[in-house]
Amino acid sequence: MCSVGDVVGIDVKTLSTSEYECLDCNNKFKGIGKRVKCPACKSSNVNKIG
Ligand SMILES: [Zn+2]
């Protein structure tokens, strides 16, 4: 029973994106990875909200 492909597909979609809020410009966006930057003002001063 090798259903690894399905599991990986779900992980990539649901676990790697989180919602963030920029503390500098209050922009809300979805970020991927550990070092997330605001796409609007390029600030790394963001807060994870989702
Ligand atoms: Zn920003």
mmCIF file of the protein (N, C-alpha, C, O) and its ligand, coordinates in Angstrom:
data_MODEL
# 
_entry.id   MODEL 
# 
loop_
_entity.id 
_entity.type 
_entity.pdbx_number_of_molecules 
1 polymer     1 
2 non-polymer 1 
# 
_entity_poly.entity_id                      1 
_entity_poly.type                           'polypeptide(L)' 
_entity_poly.nstd_linkage                   no 
_entity_poly.nstd_monomer                   no 
_entity_poly.pdbx_seq_one_letter_code       MCSVGDVVGIDVKTLSTSEYECLDCNNKFKGIGKRVKCPACKSSNVNKIG 
_entity_poly.pdbx_seq_one_letter_code_can   MCSVGDVVGIDVKTLSTSEYECLDCNNKFKGIGKRVKCPACKSSNVNKIG 
_entity_poly.pdbx_strand_id                 A 
# 
loop_
_entity_poly_seq.entity_id 
_entity_poly_seq.num 
_entity_poly_seq.mon_id 
_entity_poly_seq.hetero 
1 1  MET n 
1 2  CYS n 
1 3  SER n 
1 4  VAL n 
1 5  GLY n 
1 6  ASP n 
1 7  VAL n 
1 8  VAL n 
1 9  GLY n 
1 10 ILE n 
1 11 ASP n 
1 12 VAL n 
1 13 LYS n 
1 14 THR n 
1 15 LEU n 
1 16 SER n 
1 17 THR n 
1 18 SER n 
1 19 GLU n 
1 20 TYR n 
1 21 GLU n 
1 22 CYS n 
1 23 LEU n 
1 24 ASP n 
1 25 CYS n 
1 26 ASN n 
1 27 ASN n 
1 28 LYS n 
1 29 PHE n 
1 30 LYS n 
1 31 GLY n 
1 32 ILE n 
1 33 GLY n 
1 34 LYS n 
1 35 ARG n 
1 36 VAL n 
1 37 LYS n 
1 38 CYS n 
1 39 PRO n 
1 40 ALA n 
1 41 CYS n 
1 42 LYS n 
1 43 SER n 
1 44 SER n 
1 45 ASN n 
1 46 VAL n 
1 47 ASN n 
1 48 LYS n 
1 49 ILE n 
1 50 GLY n 
# 
loop_
_struct_asym.id 
_struct_asym.entity_id 
A 1 
B 2 
# 
loop_
_chem_comp.id 
_chem_comp.type 
_chem_comp.mon_nstd_flag 
ALA 'L-peptide linking' y 
ARG 'L-peptide linking' y 
ASN 'L-peptide linking' y 
ASP 'L-peptide linking' y 
CYS 'L-peptide linking' y 
GLU 'L-peptide linking' y 
GLY 'peptide linking'   y 
ILE 'L-peptide linking' y 
LEU 'L-peptide linking' y 
LYS 'L-peptide linking' y 
MET 'L-peptide linking' y 
PHE 'L-peptide linking' y 
PRO 'L-peptide linking' y 
SER 'L-peptide linking' y 
THR 'L-peptide linking' y 
TYR 'L-peptide linking' y 
VAL 'L-peptide linking' y 
ZN  non-polymer         . 
# 
_pdbx_entity_nonpoly.entity_id   2 
_pdbx_entity_nonpoly.name        ? 
_pdbx_entity_nonpoly.comp_id     ZN 
# 
_pdbx_nonpoly_scheme.asym_id         B 
_pdbx_nonpoly_scheme.entity_id       2 
_pdbx_nonpoly_scheme.mon_id          ZN 
_pdbx_nonpoly_scheme.ndb_seq_num     1 
_pdbx_nonpoly_scheme.pdb_seq_num     101 
_pdbx_nonpoly_scheme.auth_seq_num    101 
_pdbx_nonpoly_scheme.pdb_mon_id      ZN 
_pdbx_nonpoly_scheme.auth_mon_id     ZN 
_pdbx_nonpoly_scheme.pdb_strand_id   A 
_pdbx_nonpoly_scheme.pdb_ins_code    . 
# 
loop_
_atom_site.group_PDB 
_atom_site.id 
_atom_site.type_symbol 
_atom_site.label_atom_id 
_atom_site.label_alt_id 
_atom_site.label_comp_id 
_atom_site.label_asym_id 
_atom_site.label_entity_id 
_atom_site.label_seq_id 
_atom_site.pdbx_PDB_ins_code 
_atom_site.Cartn_x 
_atom_site.Cartn_y 
_atom_site.Cartn_z 
_atom_site.occupancy 
_atom_site.B_iso_or_equiv 
_atom_site.pdbx_formal_charge 
_atom_site.auth_seq_id 
_atom_site.auth_comp_id 
_atom_site.auth_asym_id 
_atom_site.auth_atom_id 
_atom_site.pdbx_PDB_model_num 
ATOM   1   N  N  . MET A 1 1  ? 0.836  -1.204 0.000  1.00 0.00 ? 1   MET A N  1 
ATOM   2   C  CA . MET A 1 1  ? 0.000  0.000  0.000  1.00 0.00 ? 1   MET A CA 1 
ATOM   3   C  C  . MET A 1 1  ? 0.876  1.262  0.000  1.00 0.00 ? 1   MET A C  1 
ATOM   4   O  O  . MET A 1 1  ? 1.244  1.789  1.050  1.00 0.00 ? 1   MET A O  1 
ATOM   5   N  N  . CYS A 1 2  ? 1.187  1.713  -1.187 1.00 0.00 ? 2   CYS A N  1 
ATOM   6   C  CA . CYS A 1 2  ? 2.010  2.914  -1.272 1.00 0.00 ? 2   CYS A CA 1 
ATOM   7   C  C  . CYS A 1 2  ? 1.181  4.082  -1.781 1.00 0.00 ? 2   CYS A C  1 
ATOM   8   O  O  . CYS A 1 2  ? 1.067  4.295  -2.988 1.00 0.00 ? 2   CYS A O  1 
ATOM   9   N  N  . SER A 1 3  ? 0.614  4.823  -0.871 1.00 0.00 ? 3   SER A N  1 
ATOM   10  C  CA . SER A 1 3  ? -0.173 5.997  -1.267 1.00 0.00 ? 3   SER A CA 1 
ATOM   11  C  C  . SER A 1 3  ? 0.556  7.278  -0.861 1.00 0.00 ? 3   SER A C  1 
ATOM   12  O  O  . SER A 1 3  ? -0.065 8.268  -0.475 1.00 0.00 ? 3   SER A O  1 
ATOM   13  N  N  . VAL A 1 4  ? 1.867  7.237  -0.955 1.00 0.00 ? 4   VAL A N  1 
ATOM   14  C  CA . VAL A 1 4  ? 2.686  8.371  -0.538 1.00 0.00 ? 4   VAL A CA 1 
ATOM   15  C  C  . VAL A 1 4  ? 2.366  9.610  -1.372 1.00 0.00 ? 4   VAL A C  1 
ATOM   16  O  O  . VAL A 1 4  ? 2.341  10.726 -0.852 1.00 0.00 ? 4   VAL A O  1 
ATOM   17  N  N  . GLY A 1 5  ? 2.124  9.410  -2.655 1.00 0.00 ? 5   GLY A N  1 
ATOM   18  C  CA . GLY A 1 5  ? 1.854  10.541 -3.536 1.00 0.00 ? 5   GLY A CA 1 
ATOM   19  C  C  . GLY A 1 5  ? 0.684  11.377 -3.060 1.00 0.00 ? 5   GLY A C  1 
ATOM   20  O  O  . GLY A 1 5  ? 0.748  12.607 -3.074 1.00 0.00 ? 5   GLY A O  1 
ATOM   21  N  N  . ASP A 1 6  ? -0.385 10.720 -2.638 1.00 0.00 ? 6   ASP A N  1 
ATOM   22  C  CA . ASP A 1 6  ? -1.553 11.454 -2.164 1.00 0.00 ? 6   ASP A CA 1 
ATOM   23  C  C  . ASP A 1 6  ? -1.239 12.248 -0.900 1.00 0.00 ? 6   ASP A C  1 
ATOM   24  O  O  . ASP A 1 6  ? -1.637 13.405 -0.766 1.00 0.00 ? 6   ASP A O  1 
ATOM   25  N  N  . VAL A 1 7  ? -0.530 11.622 0.012  1.00 0.00 ? 7   VAL A N  1 
ATOM   26  C  CA . VAL A 1 7  ? -0.216 12.270 1.291  1.00 0.00 ? 7   VAL A CA 1 
ATOM   27  C  C  . VAL A 1 7  ? 0.627  13.519 1.062  1.00 0.00 ? 7   VAL A C  1 
ATOM   28  O  O  . VAL A 1 7  ? 0.363  14.566 1.654  1.00 0.00 ? 7   VAL A O  1 
ATOM   29  N  N  . VAL A 1 8  ? 1.623  13.412 0.219  1.00 0.00 ? 8   VAL A N  1 
ATOM   30  C  CA . VAL A 1 8  ? 2.494  14.557 -0.057 1.00 0.00 ? 8   VAL A CA 1 
ATOM   31  C  C  . VAL A 1 8  ? 1.696  15.693 -0.684 1.00 0.00 ? 8   VAL A C  1 
ATOM   32  O  O  . VAL A 1 8  ? 1.891  16.858 -0.336 1.00 0.00 ? 8   VAL A O  1 
ATOM   33  N  N  . GLY A 1 9  ? 0.805  15.358 -1.600 1.00 0.00 ? 9   GLY A N  1 
ATOM   34  C  CA . GLY A 1 9  ? 0.004  16.388 -2.249 1.00 0.00 ? 9   GLY A CA 1 
ATOM   35  C  C  . GLY A 1 9  ? -0.824 17.172 -1.260 1.00 0.00 ? 9   GLY A C  1 
ATOM   36  O  O  . GLY A 1 9  ? -0.934 18.393 -1.376 1.00 0.00 ? 9   GLY A O  1 
ATOM   37  N  N  . ILE A 1 10 ? -1.402 16.501 -0.296 1.00 0.00 ? 10  ILE A N  1 
ATOM   38  C  CA . ILE A 1 10 ? -2.219 17.173 0.716  1.00 0.00 ? 10  ILE A CA 1 
ATOM   39  C  C  . ILE A 1 10 ? -1.343 18.051 1.603  1.00 0.00 ? 10  ILE A C  1 
ATOM   40  O  O  . ILE A 1 10 ? -1.710 19.184 1.914  1.00 0.00 ? 10  ILE A O  1 
ATOM   41  N  N  . ASP A 1 11 ? -0.198 17.537 2.007  1.00 0.00 ? 11  ASP A N  1 
ATOM   42  C  CA . ASP A 1 11 ? 0.699  18.292 2.883  1.00 0.00 ? 11  ASP A CA 1 
ATOM   43  C  C  . ASP A 1 11 ? 1.121  19.606 2.255  1.00 0.00 ? 11  ASP A C  1 
ATOM   44  O  O  . ASP A 1 11 ? 1.119  20.651 2.907  1.00 0.00 ? 11  ASP A O  1 
ATOM   45  N  N  . VAL A 1 12 ? 1.479  19.543 0.997  1.00 0.00 ? 12  VAL A N  1 
ATOM   46  C  CA . VAL A 1 12 ? 1.961  20.747 0.320  1.00 0.00 ? 12  VAL A CA 1 
ATOM   47  C  C  . VAL A 1 12 ? 0.885  21.820 0.285  1.00 0.00 ? 12  VAL A C  1 
ATOM   48  O  O  . VAL A 1 12 ? 1.182  23.007 0.420  1.00 0.00 ? 12  VAL A O  1 
ATOM   49  N  N  . LYS A 1 13 ? -0.335 21.416 0.108  1.00 0.00 ? 13  LYS A N  1 
ATOM   50  C  CA . LYS A 1 13 ? -1.401 22.406 -0.026 1.00 0.00 ? 13  LYS A CA 1 
ATOM   51  C  C  . LYS A 1 13 ? -1.862 22.968 1.313  1.00 0.00 ? 13  LYS A C  1 
ATOM   52  O  O  . LYS A 1 13 ? -2.160 24.157 1.418  1.00 0.00 ? 13  LYS A O  1 
ATOM   53  N  N  . THR A 1 14 ? -1.923 22.125 2.329  1.00 0.00 ? 14  THR A N  1 
ATOM   54  C  CA . THR A 1 14 ? -2.555 22.560 3.575  1.00 0.00 ? 14  THR A CA 1 
ATOM   55  C  C  . THR A 1 14 ? -1.566 23.006 4.645  1.00 0.00 ? 14  THR A C  1 
ATOM   56  O  O  . THR A 1 14 ? -1.898 23.870 5.456  1.00 0.00 ? 14  THR A O  1 
ATOM   57  N  N  . LEU A 1 15 ? -0.374 22.447 4.668  1.00 0.00 ? 15  LEU A N  1 
ATOM   58  C  CA . LEU A 1 15 ? 0.514  22.696 5.801  1.00 0.00 ? 15  LEU A CA 1 
ATOM   59  C  C  . LEU A 1 15 ? 1.566  23.756 5.540  1.00 0.00 ? 15  LEU A C  1 
ATOM   60  O  O  . LEU A 1 15 ? 2.118  24.309 6.491  1.00 0.00 ? 15  LEU A O  1 
ATOM   61  N  N  . SER A 1 16 ? 1.857  24.054 4.306  1.00 0.00 ? 16  SER A N  1 
ATOM   62  C  CA . SER A 1 16 ? 2.997  24.929 4.039  1.00 0.00 ? 16  SER A CA 1 
ATOM   63  C  C  . SER A 1 16 ? 2.603  26.396 3.942  1.00 0.00 ? 16  SER A C  1 
ATOM   64  O  O  . SER A 1 16 ? 3.472  27.267 3.933  1.00 0.00 ? 16  SER A O  1 
ATOM   65  N  N  . THR A 1 17 ? 1.316  26.680 3.869  1.00 0.00 ? 17  THR A N  1 
ATOM   66  C  CA . THR A 1 17 ? 0.916  28.086 3.799  1.00 0.00 ? 17  THR A CA 1 
ATOM   67  C  C  . THR A 1 17 ? 0.205  28.502 5.081  1.00 0.00 ? 17  THR A C  1 
ATOM   68  O  O  . THR A 1 17 ? -0.643 27.776 5.600  1.00 0.00 ? 17  THR A O  1 
ATOM   69  N  N  . SER A 1 18 ? 0.551  29.648 5.569  1.00 0.00 ? 18  SER A N  1 
ATOM   70  C  CA . SER A 1 18 ? -0.100 30.198 6.750  1.00 0.00 ? 18  SER A CA 1 
ATOM   71  C  C  . SER A 1 18 ? -0.470 31.645 6.482  1.00 0.00 ? 18  SER A C  1 
ATOM   72  O  O  . SER A 1 18 ? 0.073  32.289 5.585  1.00 0.00 ? 18  SER A O  1 
ATOM   73  N  N  . GLU A 1 19 ? -1.389 32.131 7.263  1.00 0.00 ? 19  GLU A N  1 
ATOM   74  C  CA . GLU A 1 19 ? -1.800 33.507 7.061  1.00 0.00 ? 19  GLU A CA 1 
ATOM   75  C  C  . GLU A 1 19 ? -1.036 34.419 8.015  1.00 0.00 ? 19  GLU A C  1 
ATOM   76  O  O  . GLU A 1 19 ? -0.870 34.124 9.199  1.00 0.00 ? 19  GLU A O  1 
ATOM   77  N  N  . TYR A 1 20 ? -0.581 35.526 7.461  1.00 0.00 ? 20  TYR A N  1 
ATOM   78  C  CA . TYR A 1 20 ? 0.210  36.458 8.248  1.00 0.00 ? 20  TYR A CA 1 
ATOM   79  C  C  . TYR A 1 20 ? -0.359 37.863 8.141  1.00 0.00 ? 20  TYR A C  1 
ATOM   80  O  O  . TYR A 1 20 ? -1.067 38.214 7.197  1.00 0.00 ? 20  TYR A O  1 
ATOM   81  N  N  . GLU A 1 21 ? -0.016 38.649 9.152  1.00 0.00 ? 21  GLU A N  1 
ATOM   82  C  CA . GLU A 1 21 ? -0.394 40.049 9.127  1.00 0.00 ? 21  GLU A CA 1 
ATOM   83  C  C  . GLU A 1 21 ? 0.865  40.885 9.319  1.00 0.00 ? 21  GLU A C  1 
ATOM   84  O  O  . GLU A 1 21 ? 1.638  40.649 10.248 1.00 0.00 ? 21  GLU A O  1 
ATOM   85  N  N  . CYS A 1 22 ? 1.066  41.843 8.457  1.00 0.00 ? 22  CYS A N  1 
ATOM   86  C  CA . CYS A 1 22 ? 2.223  42.713 8.556  1.00 0.00 ? 22  CYS A CA 1 
ATOM   87  C  C  . CYS A 1 22 ? 1.989  43.750 9.655  1.00 0.00 ? 22  CYS A C  1 
ATOM   88  O  O  . CYS A 1 22 ? 0.958  44.421 9.686  1.00 0.00 ? 22  CYS A O  1 
ATOM   89  N  N  . LEU A 1 23 ? 2.961  43.864 10.551 1.00 0.00 ? 23  LEU A N  1 
ATOM   90  C  CA . LEU A 1 23 ? 2.822  44.808 11.656 1.00 0.00 ? 23  LEU A CA 1 
ATOM   91  C  C  . LEU A 1 23 ? 3.182  46.229 11.241 1.00 0.00 ? 23  LEU A C  1 
ATOM   92  O  O  . LEU A 1 23 ? 2.940  47.181 11.983 1.00 0.00 ? 23  LEU A O  1 
ATOM   93  N  N  . ASP A 1 24 ? 3.751  46.363 10.072 1.00 0.00 ? 24  ASP A N  1 
ATOM   94  C  CA . ASP A 1 24 ? 4.154  47.687 9.603  1.00 0.00 ? 24  ASP A CA 1 
ATOM   95  C  C  . ASP A 1 24 ? 3.065  48.356 8.764  1.00 0.00 ? 24  ASP A C  1 
ATOM   96  O  O  . ASP A 1 24 ? 2.822  49.554 8.910  1.00 0.00 ? 24  ASP A O  1 
ATOM   97  N  N  . CYS A 1 25 ? 2.412  47.599 7.892  1.00 0.00 ? 25  CYS A N  1 
ATOM   98  C  CA . CYS A 1 25 ? 1.403  48.189 7.007  1.00 0.00 ? 25  CYS A CA 1 
ATOM   99  C  C  . CYS A 1 25 ? 0.045  47.509 7.130  1.00 0.00 ? 25  CYS A C  1 
ATOM   100 O  O  . CYS A 1 25 ? -0.882 47.827 6.385  1.00 0.00 ? 25  CYS A O  1 
ATOM   101 N  N  . ASN A 1 26 ? -0.073 46.573 8.069  1.00 0.00 ? 26  ASN A N  1 
ATOM   102 C  CA . ASN A 1 26 ? -1.333 45.879 8.331  1.00 0.00 ? 26  ASN A CA 1 
ATOM   103 C  C  . ASN A 1 26 ? -1.847 45.084 7.134  1.00 0.00 ? 26  ASN A C  1 
ATOM   104 O  O  . ASN A 1 26 ? -3.035 44.775 7.040  1.00 0.00 ? 26  ASN A O  1 
ATOM   105 N  N  . ASN A 1 27 ? -0.948 44.765 6.238  1.00 0.00 ? 27  ASN A N  1 
ATOM   106 C  CA . ASN A 1 27 ? -1.330 43.944 5.099  1.00 0.00 ? 27  ASN A CA 1 
ATOM   107 C  C  . ASN A 1 27 ? -1.475 42.490 5.537  1.00 0.00 ? 27  ASN A C  1 
ATOM   108 O  O  . ASN A 1 27 ? -0.652 41.976 6.295  1.00 0.00 ? 27  ASN A O  1 
ATOM   109 N  N  . LYS A 1 28 ? -2.518 41.839 5.056  1.00 0.00 ? 28  LYS A N  1 
ATOM   110 C  CA . LYS A 1 28 ? -2.705 40.432 5.367  1.00 0.00 ? 28  LYS A CA 1 
ATOM   111 C  C  . LYS A 1 28 ? -2.406 39.606 4.125  1.00 0.00 ? 28  LYS A C  1 
ATOM   112 O  O  . LYS A 1 28 ? -2.875 39.909 3.028  1.00 0.00 ? 28  LYS A O  1 
ATOM   113 N  N  . PHE A 1 29 ? -1.621 38.565 4.322  1.00 0.00 ? 29  PHE A N  1 
ATOM   114 C  CA . PHE A 1 29 ? -1.203 37.769 3.177  1.00 0.00 ? 29  PHE A CA 1 
ATOM   115 C  C  . PHE A 1 29 ? -0.905 36.352 3.627  1.00 0.00 ? 29  PHE A C  1 
ATOM   116 O  O  . PHE A 1 29 ? -0.817 36.060 4.820  1.00 0.00 ? 29  PHE A O  1 
ATOM   117 N  N  . LYS A 1 30 ? -0.751 35.480 2.643  1.00 0.00 ? 30  LYS A N  1 
ATOM   118 C  CA . LYS A 1 30 ? -0.394 34.103 2.950  1.00 0.00 ? 30  LYS A CA 1 
ATOM   119 C  C  . LYS A 1 30 ? 1.081  33.894 2.657  1.00 0.00 ? 30  LYS A C  1 
ATOM   120 O  O  . LYS A 1 30 ? 1.565  34.202 1.568  1.00 0.00 ? 30  LYS A O  1 
ATOM   121 N  N  . GLY A 1 31 ? 1.780  33.369 3.643  1.00 0.00 ? 31  GLY A N  1 
ATOM   122 C  CA . GLY A 1 31 ? 3.208  33.164 3.494  1.00 0.00 ? 31  GLY A CA 1 
ATOM   123 C  C  . GLY A 1 31 ? 3.581  31.694 3.533  1.00 0.00 ? 31  GLY A C  1 
ATOM   124 O  O  . GLY A 1 31 ? 2.861  30.857 4.078  1.00 0.00 ? 31  GLY A O  1 
ATOM   125 N  N  . ILE A 1 32 ? 4.718  31.411 2.942  1.00 0.00 ? 32  ILE A N  1 
ATOM   126 C  CA . ILE A 1 32 ? 5.216  30.043 2.906  1.00 0.00 ? 32  ILE A CA 1 
ATOM   127 C  C  . ILE A 1 32 ? 6.618  30.009 3.512  1.00 0.00 ? 32  ILE A C  1 
ATOM   128 O  O  . ILE A 1 32 ? 7.455  30.854 3.196  1.00 0.00 ? 32  ILE A O  1 
ATOM   129 N  N  . GLY A 1 33 ? 6.868  29.052 4.364  1.00 0.00 ? 33  GLY A N  1 
ATOM   130 C  CA . GLY A 1 33 ? 8.199  28.867 4.916  1.00 0.00 ? 33  GLY A CA 1 
ATOM   131 C  C  . GLY A 1 33 ? 8.386  29.562 6.255  1.00 0.00 ? 33  GLY A C  1 
ATOM   132 O  O  . GLY A 1 33 ? 7.438  30.074 6.851  1.00 0.00 ? 33  GLY A O  1 
ATOM   133 N  N  . LYS A 1 34 ? 9.633  29.566 6.711  1.00 0.00 ? 34  LYS A N  1 
ATOM   134 C  CA . LYS A 1 34 ? 9.919  30.118 8.036  1.00 0.00 ? 34  LYS A CA 1 
ATOM   135 C  C  . LYS A 1 34 ? 10.137 31.618 7.996  1.00 0.00 ? 34  LYS A C  1 
ATOM   136 O  O  . LYS A 1 34 ? 9.673  32.350 8.871  1.00 0.00 ? 34  LYS A O  1 
ATOM   137 N  N  . ARG A 1 35 ? 10.849 32.067 6.971  1.00 0.00 ? 35  ARG A N  1 
ATOM   138 C  CA . ARG A 1 35 ? 11.135 33.500 6.894  1.00 0.00 ? 35  ARG A CA 1 
ATOM   139 C  C  . ARG A 1 35 ? 10.158 34.163 5.945  1.00 0.00 ? 35  ARG A C  1 
ATOM   140 O  O  . ARG A 1 35 ? 10.343 34.153 4.728  1.00 0.00 ? 35  ARG A O  1 
ATOM   141 N  N  . VAL A 1 36 ? 9.124  34.734 6.517  1.00 0.00 ? 36  VAL A N  1 
ATOM   142 C  CA . VAL A 1 36 ? 8.073  35.336 5.703  1.00 0.00 ? 36  VAL A CA 1 
ATOM   143 C  C  . VAL A 1 36 ? 8.231  36.844 5.692  1.00 0.00 ? 36  VAL A C  1 
ATOM   144 O  O  . VAL A 1 36 ? 8.460  37.470 6.727  1.00 0.00 ? 36  VAL A O  1 
ATOM   145 N  N  . LYS A 1 37 ? 8.109  37.401 4.535  1.00 0.00 ? 37  LYS A N  1 
ATOM   146 C  CA . LYS A 1 37 ? 8.171  38.855 4.399  1.00 0.00 ? 37  LYS A CA 1 
ATOM   147 C  C  . LYS A 1 37 ? 6.877  39.366 3.792  1.00 0.00 ? 37  LYS A C  1 
ATOM   148 O  O  . LYS A 1 37 ? 6.233  38.691 2.988  1.00 0.00 ? 37  LYS A O  1 
ATOM   149 N  N  . CYS A 1 38 ? 6.517  40.558 4.192  1.00 0.00 ? 38  CYS A N  1 
ATOM   150 C  CA . CYS A 1 38 ? 5.330  41.195 3.646  1.00 0.00 ? 38  CYS A CA 1 
ATOM   151 C  C  . CYS A 1 38 ? 5.558  41.505 2.169  1.00 0.00 ? 38  CYS A C  1 
ATOM   152 O  O  . CYS A 1 38 ? 6.555  42.137 1.820  1.00 0.00 ? 38  CYS A O  1 
ATOM   153 N  N  . PRO A 1 39 ? 4.649  41.070 1.300  1.00 0.00 ? 39  PRO A N  1 
ATOM   154 C  CA . PRO A 1 39 ? 4.808  41.333 -0.140 1.00 0.00 ? 39  PRO A CA 1 
ATOM   155 C  C  . PRO A 1 39 ? 4.588  42.797 -0.493 1.00 0.00 ? 39  PRO A C  1 
ATOM   156 O  O  . PRO A 1 39 ? 4.990  43.239 -1.569 1.00 0.00 ? 39  PRO A O  1 
ATOM   157 N  N  . ALA A 1 40 ? 3.967  43.541 0.381  1.00 0.00 ? 40  ALA A N  1 
ATOM   158 C  CA . ALA A 1 40 ? 3.655  44.938 0.085  1.00 0.00 ? 40  ALA A CA 1 
ATOM   159 C  C  . ALA A 1 40 ? 4.812  45.863 0.434  1.00 0.00 ? 40  ALA A C  1 
ATOM   160 O  O  . ALA A 1 40 ? 5.185  46.718 -0.369 1.00 0.00 ? 40  ALA A O  1 
ATOM   161 N  N  . CYS A 1 41 ? 5.390  45.699 1.639  1.00 0.00 ? 41  CYS A N  1 
ATOM   162 C  CA . CYS A 1 41 ? 6.424  46.627 2.081  1.00 0.00 ? 41  CYS A CA 1 
ATOM   163 C  C  . CYS A 1 41 ? 7.749  45.928 2.353  1.00 0.00 ? 41  CYS A C  1 
ATOM   164 O  O  . CYS A 1 41 ? 8.708  46.564 2.789  1.00 0.00 ? 41  CYS A O  1 
ATOM   165 N  N  . LYS A 1 42 ? 7.809  44.622 2.098  1.00 0.00 ? 42  LYS A N  1 
ATOM   166 C  CA . LYS A 1 42 ? 9.040  43.834 2.242  1.00 0.00 ? 42  LYS A CA 1 
ATOM   167 C  C  . LYS A 1 42 ? 9.520  43.739 3.683  1.00 0.00 ? 42  LYS A C  1 
ATOM   168 O  O  . LYS A 1 42 ? 10.677 43.401 3.928  1.00 0.00 ? 42  LYS A O  1 
ATOM   169 N  N  . SER A 1 43 ? 8.662  44.028 4.617  1.00 0.00 ? 43  SER A N  1 
ATOM   170 C  CA . SER A 1 43 ? 9.059  43.955 6.016  1.00 0.00 ? 43  SER A CA 1 
ATOM   171 C  C  . SER A 1 43 ? 8.982  42.518 6.519  1.00 0.00 ? 43  SER A C  1 
ATOM   172 O  O  . SER A 1 43 ? 8.110  41.749 6.114  1.00 0.00 ? 43  SER A O  1 
ATOM   173 N  N  . SER A 1 44 ? 9.899  42.172 7.397  1.00 0.00 ? 44  SER A N  1 
ATOM   174 C  CA . SER A 1 44 ? 9.854  40.848 8.023  1.00 0.00 ? 44  SER A CA 1 
ATOM   175 C  C  . SER A 1 44 ? 9.191  40.928 9.391  1.00 0.00 ? 44  SER A C  1 
ATOM   176 O  O  . SER A 1 44 ? 9.183  39.956 10.146 1.00 0.00 ? 44  SER A O  1 
ATOM   177 N  N  . ASN A 1 45 ? 8.643  42.080 9.698  1.00 0.00 ? 45  ASN A N  1 
ATOM   178 C  CA . ASN A 1 45 ? 7.960  42.296 10.964 1.00 0.00 ? 45  ASN A CA 1 
ATOM   179 C  C  . ASN A 1 45 ? 6.504  41.878 10.823 1.00 0.00 ? 45  ASN A C  1 
ATOM   180 O  O  . ASN A 1 45 ? 5.604  42.716 10.763 1.00 0.00 ? 45  ASN A O  1 
ATOM   181 N  N  . VAL A 1 46 ? 6.289  40.564 10.771 1.00 0.00 ? 46  VAL A N  1 
ATOM   182 C  CA . VAL A 1 46 ? 4.951  40.029 10.515 1.00 0.00 ? 46  VAL A CA 1 
ATOM   183 C  C  . VAL A 1 46 ? 4.507  39.147 11.662 1.00 0.00 ? 46  VAL A C  1 
ATOM   184 O  O  . VAL A 1 46 ? 5.328  38.607 12.403 1.00 0.00 ? 46  VAL A O  1 
ATOM   185 N  N  . ASN A 1 47 ? 3.211  39.010 11.797 1.00 0.00 ? 47  ASN A N  1 
ATOM   186 C  CA . ASN A 1 47 ? 2.630  38.215 12.850 1.00 0.00 ? 47  ASN A CA 1 
ATOM   187 C  C  . ASN A 1 47 ? 1.779  37.104 12.239 1.00 0.00 ? 47  ASN A C  1 
ATOM   188 O  O  . ASN A 1 47 ? 0.958  37.364 11.360 1.00 0.00 ? 47  ASN A O  1 
ATOM   189 N  N  . LYS A 1 48 ? 1.969  35.884 12.693 1.00 0.00 ? 48  LYS A N  1 
ATOM   190 C  CA . LYS A 1 48 ? 1.206  34.776 12.154 1.00 0.00 ? 48  LYS A CA 1 
ATOM   191 C  C  . LYS A 1 48 ? -0.187 34.761 12.769 1.00 0.00 ? 48  LYS A C  1 
ATOM   192 O  O  . LYS A 1 48 ? -0.339 34.753 13.990 1.00 0.00 ? 48  LYS A O  1 
ATOM   193 N  N  . ILE A 1 49 ? -1.189 34.759 11.917 1.00 0.00 ? 49  ILE A N  1 
ATOM   194 C  CA . ILE A 1 49 ? -2.561 34.808 12.421 1.00 0.00 ? 49  ILE A CA 1 
ATOM   195 C  C  . ILE A 1 49 ? -3.349 33.577 12.025 1.00 0.00 ? 49  ILE A C  1 
ATOM   196 O  O  . ILE A 1 49 ? -4.460 33.378 12.516 1.00 0.00 ? 49  ILE A O  1 
ATOM   197 N  N  . GLY A 1 50 ? -2.819 32.765 11.172 1.00 0.00 ? 50  GLY A N  1 
ATOM   198 C  CA . GLY A 1 50 ? -3.547 31.575 10.755 1.00 0.00 ? 50  GLY A CA 1 
ATOM   199 C  C  . GLY A 1 50 ? -2.669 30.450 10.763 1.00 0.00 ? 50  GLY A C  1 
ATOM   200 O  O  . GLY A 1 50 ? -3.088 29.338 10.441 1.00 0.00 ? 50  GLY A O  1 
HETATM 201 ZN ZN . ZN  B 2 .  ? 3.845  45.307 5.096  1.00 0.00 2 101 ZN  A ZN 1 
# 
